[in-house]
């Protein structure tokens, strides 16, 4: 981004923030009472101290400075502009659903404090994403991420709609336009997993886009706060298998690991802390992965990891030209990981 573009972006943000000040008088008065013990007669935006974009969908974390006769205030908010008003409204509803689901769990998600057409402003997101965070070591981050997902999923168990995955598999293979013998072989490899889904009571309302960019950690007065953000694909019905979210989280990591080693030897050890964090939450309610999946935890994870990798191969093919060697290599790694997962599991 050029210097001129940065200036224009900052000016646009100032206009948005100025409108927030004008329309959210009660909100600012609430913050002032917390800090000063009373409300000011006026408050003005003085500067935007920092703008930091997170995730792939344009969520901007903004730190803005304000002034009044009582003193200065620094406010942390997040701004996201959607393609249209309907999309923004949908995200607001999903954010409220996520907030209600996480209420009382200790995991936070920001509430919408201002909306203007396709623009939403969220309150008080702070911290750094899973990969960017330097507050914690890798093992601790994985455990906290697993615990956060478990709290989102809750311990309520629904029946899995196995047709969901069979349909997704068939449609993906059809769109990929693979040779018939390869499609038949992949379906045959996957069917041994699909046939047992109806026996698991592992159904939940999944997050749907549970990747490391949607998990943040922040230091809140000396303690670590975990955030879940951007609930674009949050579902309402408890018909999806909870392992789908876990496989989504580890897909990129698994692809990189497989690309460098051409196997998944040792991958189980790398992801174990996440499962430990998830299991710690289940244990409080006398539940466990083994009880839910009847001892088939790894095979179920392997199925979802393979399906996620297959979907990623379709994404790569649709966005790129397979005549490009880099894109072709990525496509082939995705397909190879799918075959490996469904034939050998994560060993």
Helices and strands as residue ranges (DSSP letters): H 3-23, H 25-36, E 44-54, E 59-68, E 71-81, H 85-102, E 112-116, E 119-123, E 128-129, H 138-153, H 162-176, H 180-194, G 197-199, E 203-204, G 212-214, E 215-220, E 223-228, E 240-241, H 243-261, H 267-283, H 289-293, H 297-319, H 325-344
